[in-house]
Amino acid sequence: MSKIIAVVNQKGGVGKTTTTMNLAASLAETGKFVLLVDMDPQANATSGFGIVHTDLPHGIYEALAGQKRIHDIVLNTAHEGLRIAPATRNLAGAAVELVSVNRREFQLADLLEEMRHAYDYIIIDCPPSLGLLTINALVAADEILIPVQAEYYALEGLGQLMETIGLIQKHVKPELGVLGAVITMFDGRNKLSTDVMNELYKFFPNTIFKSVIPRTVRLAEAPSFGKSIFHYEPNGKGAKAYERLAREILDIHEALS
């Protein structure tokens, strides 16, 4: 049975999609069979793997709407063992349409229940908001990974995010776990980055990953070439950081099994 991890932070620009893509790719590189679910209407994870989302006839929206089976919308990526349920422009309308649907918070969870047996990991890229699409991702997930940029403004929304997670744990899914926070866009030469990292350790003393994702031009560039960092600069600092993050997550799950 697969582990489902939602990568979530309602603040944009914190490296959320970069983390989703490269964590999924890194897990696949270790031999795991991985499905990435793009729940962000911007479809950055989809285009980041070189898929032209505007050309796709269907994606995760059509599966949520019951027009397609989720098995029929999944695509291969350039990584062996990594597949993607892509986003299309239609996904932007899903949040409105889901409002009147019965069990609206469970639509994605119900879809992924069909897929769990086929994958080791399902990684969900969430929109930069706490709307209905993100709520669906949180309800579908077993665990939550929170990318946090190493700057002070990044701390502002964490309280609201943790409150939302707490409400879902209380009212919908008590077993939902917080896998941890991962620090992104870290520049060790910048005292501010170090100060923020120290502050984060106070907020999350036991749930911050040791792996820290550096701020590098290559990580930022890779999606514009339709590649993960492992196909763009496999020996660079960014790839090494995501390899370490994947290994930490695997170690956690192996210790619990």
N, C-alpha and C positions, 0 to 999 in steps of 0.2 A: 504494500500500500504506500502510495507516494506521500511525501511531506509537501504541504502547500504553504508557500511563504509569500506574503504580500509585502512589497517594498513600498513604503508609504511615508510621505511628508507633505502636508498641504501647502508648504512654502515652495514655490518654484525655484529653479536654478540651484538646487543643492546637490546635483549629481545623482538624482533618483533613477532616471532612465539609464544613465551610464552604469550605475551600479546594478540595475536589473539585468541589462544586456550582458555585462561582463561577468557577473556572478553566474548567470545561466550558462554562458560559454565555458567558464572555468569548470563548473560542475560536469559539463559534458566532456571536457578534456580529460577528466579523471575516469571516464568510462560510464558515468551515470547517464540514464536516459531522461531527458529534460524537456518539459513543455513551458514555453514562455507565453503568457496570456497578456496581450496588450489591451488594457482597459482605459487607456488615455486617448480621448478623441483627437489629440494632436498627432497620434500615431508615430511618435518619434522612435519607439523601439522597433516598430515595423520597418520604417525607412532606414533605421540604423543598421539593419541586416541586408540592405540593398533591395528591399521589396518596395515597388512603387505603389503605395497604398491607393492612390487615385485611380489606378488601373484595375484594382481588384473588384470582381463582381460581387463578392460577399466576404464578410469577416465576422468578428465576434458579435457585432450588433445583430446580424441575421440569426445567429444561434440564440442569443438572448430573446429575440422576438419570436422564436419558434418557427422561423422560416426555413432554417437549415439545421441539420444535426451537427454538433460541434466537431465530430469526426470528419465531416465533409469540408470544413473551412480551414483545417490545420495544414500548414505548409512546411516544407523542409527549409532549413537554412544551410549556409555553407559549412557549418560545423556538424560533423557526424554525431548523431545522438541528440541533437538539439532541434526541436520543431517549434513553430510559433502559431498561435491563434491570433491573426493580425487584426488591427483596428482599421476601419475605413472611415470616410467622412460621415457616414450615417450614424456612427456611434454618438455623435454630439446630441442627437435627438432622443437617445435612449433614456437619459435621465428624466426627461419630461414624460415620455411614454410609460415609464415604469411606475410612475406615481399612482396610477389607478389599477395596477396589476395586483392580483392576490399574491400574498407572500412575496412582495416586491424585493425585500432585502435578501431573499434566498435564491434569486434567479441564477446567479453565477454558481452558487454552491450546488444547486441541483444539476447544472450542466457538468460541472467538474466531477461530480460523483460518478458519472459515466466513464470518466477518463482515468480515475485514480489508479486502477489496476495496471495501466499501461506504462506508467512513468515512475521513475524514482523521485523526481522533484517536479513540482509545478510552481513556477515563479510568476507572480502577477505584478505588472507595472501599473500603478494607480495614477489617476489624474492628480494635479496639484490643487486639490480641494477636498473638502469633507462632505461632498454631495453623495447622491444615491449610488453612483458608480463605485465610489470608494467604499461606501458602506457595504455594497455587494462583495467587494474584494475582501474586506475585513471579515465578513461573516463566512465567506468561503474558505478563509485561510485557517491553518493550524497555528501559524506563528507570524509575527510581524517583525520586519527588519526596517529600521528607521535610519536613513542616511541624514547626517547632520553636517552642514558646511561649517568649517572652522572660522566663523565670524559671529560677532555679537548678535546681529539681527536674526541669525538662524535660531537663537534660543527662544525668541519671542513666541513662536507658534507652538512650541513643544507642549506647553501646559494644556492648550486646547486639544491637541492631538491625543494626549494621554487621557484627557477627560472623555473624549469620544470613545477611545478604546475601553475605558472603564465602564461606560454605559453599555457597550456591546457585551462586555463580559457579564455585566449584571443582569441584563434583560434578554439577551439573545443567545450568547454563546459563552458560558462560563469557562469552558476549557481553552479559550483563545489565549495564546501565550505571546509574550514579547521576547523574541529571540535576542534582540539587542539593538543598540545604536552603533553605527559605523561612521567614523569621522571622515569626511570627504574634503577634497580641495585644500589639503593641508600643505602649508608652506613653512617648513622648519626655520627658514631665515626670518620669518615674520613673527615678532614677539606677540602680536595680537593672536595669531593662530595658536600659539602655545598657551596663552592665557585662557582662551576659549576652551581649549582641550582640557585644561585643568578644571575649569568651571563645570564642564560636562561630566567629569568624573565625580564631582560632588552630587550632581543630579542623578546620575546612573552609576553608582559605585560598582555594581555587580553585573551590569548589562552593556558594557562598552567593549567592543571587540578590540583586541590588541592590534589587529591589522588596521593601519591608517592609510587612506587613499591619498596619494600626493596630488597636488595641482600640477598637471603637465599639459603641454600643448598637444602632445600626441593623443592623450585620452580625449581631449576636446575635438580633435580633428577626425578621429577614426570613424564616427558615425556618418560624417559627410562623404566618406568613401564607401559607405555601405558595409563596414567591417567592424567586428569587435576588436578590442586592443590585441587580442591573441593572433589575429590575422594581419593586423596593421603594424604592430611593433612588439612581436612576441617576447623579446628579450629586454624590454624596457622596464622602467620603474613601475608604470601603471599595471602592466601584466603581472609582474611579481607580486604587487600589492593585492590584486584580485585573486591570484593563486593562493596567497596566505589566507585571505578571507574565506575562500571556499573550503580550505583545509580546516580552518577553525570550526566552521559550521558542520562539516562532516564529522569532526572529532566529537562535537557536542552530541550529535545524533547517534554516533556509534557508542558513546558512553551511556546513553539512555536506553539503548536497545538490548 
